[in-house]
Amino acid sequence: MPLTITTRNEADVPTPNSQGRVNEDLQSLKSEMAKLSAGMILEIETGSAKAVRSTKMLVSRAAKELGAQWQHWSDGTKVFARPANVKTGRRGRAAKTN
């Protein structure tokens, strides 16, 4: 069934139930990632072992929004992150020369 799209006056429709909120942890992580100097690694204390996975997901999301690749790993309740060394070129065997 095709979609039926109509235009309505703002006063004629119900208001949204939730308000768009900014993830403050994501914003502060992106800020720290952007100002990280060369040779440094971010250390994030999660407070519990259950929060490690969500913190790693947060690092991945922040890196994607910044347009960069980052490595992350954990040790106990700490998550570590650093910019990934992006290698350019071909993988595998060397190209044949004539």
C-alpha positions as CSV (number, residue, x, y, z in Angstrom):
1,M,0.0,0.0,0.0
2,P,1.5,3.4,-1.0
3,L,2.0,6.0,1.7
4,T,-0.5,8.8,2.0
5,I,1.2,12.1,2.8
6,T,-0.7,15.2,3.8
7,T,0.2,18.6,5.2
8,R,-1.5,19.8,8.4
9,N,-1.5,22.8,10.6
10,E,0.7,22.6,13.6
11,A,-2.3,23.2,15.9
12,D,-4.2,20.3,14.5
13,V,-1.7,17.5,15.3
14,P,-0.6,16.1,18.7
15,T,2.7,17.2,20.3
16,P,5.6,14.7,20.5
17,N,5.9,12.6,23.7
18,S,9.6,13.0,24.1
19,Q,12.0,15.8,23.6
20,G,15.2,15.4,21.5
21,R,18.0,15.2,24.0
22,V,21.7,15.4,23.4
23,N,23.8,12.5,24.8
24,E,26.1,14.5,27.1
25,D,28.5,11.6,27.4
26,L,28.9,11.4,23.7
27,Q,29.5,15.1,23.4
28,S,32.2,15.1,26.1
29,L,33.8,12.1,24.6
30,K,33.9,13.7,21.1
31,S,35.4,16.8,22.7
32,E,38.2,14.8,24.4
33,M,38.8,12.8,21.2
34,A,39.2,15.9,19.1
35,K,41.8,17.5,21.4
36,L,43.8,14.3,22.0
37,S,47.5,15.0,21.2
38,A,49.8,12.6,19.4
39,G,51.1,9.7,21.4
40,M,48.3,9.9,24.0
41,I,45.6,7.4,24.8
42,L,42.2,8.1,26.4
43,E,41.4,6.2,29.6
44,I,37.7,6.0,30.4
45,E,36.7,4.6,33.9
46,T,33.2,3.0,33.5
47,G,32.6,2.2,37.1
48,S,31.2,-1.3,36.4
49,A,32.0,-4.3,34.2
50,K,28.5,-4.0,32.7
51,A,29.2,-0.5,31.4
52,V,32.3,-1.5,29.4
53,R,30.4,-2.7,26.3
54,S,28.2,0.5,26.1
55,T,31.3,2.7,26.6
56,K,33.0,0.9,23.7
57,M,29.9,1.5,21.5
58,L,30.0,5.1,22.6
59,V,33.7,5.4,21.4
60,S,32.8,3.8,18.1
61,R,29.8,6.2,17.6
62,A,31.9,9.3,18.5
63,A,34.7,8.2,16.1
64,K,32.2,7.8,13.3
65,E,30.7,11.2,13.9
66,L,34.2,12.7,13.9
67,G,35.0,10.9,10.7
68,A,38.0,9.0,12.1
69,Q,38.9,5.4,12.9
70,W,39.7,4.6,16.5
71,Q,40.9,1.5,18.3
72,H,39.4,0.6,21.7
73,W,40.1,-2.1,24.3
74,S,39.3,-2.7,27.9
75,D,41.0,-3.9,31.0
76,G,38.6,-4.5,33.9
77,T,36.3,-1.6,34.2
78,K,38.6,0.8,32.2
79,V,38.2,1.4,28.4
80,F,41.2,2.7,26.5
81,A,41.0,4.4,23.1
82,R,43.4,5.9,20.6
83,P,43.3,6.9,16.9
84,A,43.8,3.9,14.6
85,N,46.9,3.8,12.4
86,V,45.3,3.8,9.0
87,K,47.5,2.1,6.5
88,T,47.1,2.9,2.8
89,G,48.0,0.6,0.0
90,R,47.3,-3.0,-1.0
91,R,47.1,-6.1,1.1
92,G,48.4,-9.4,0.1
93,R,51.0,-10.1,-2.5
94,A,53.1,-7.5,-4.2
95,A,52.0,-6.4,-7.7
96,K,53.7,-8.1,-10.6
97,T,56.0,-6.0,-12.7
98,N,56.8,-6.7,-16.4
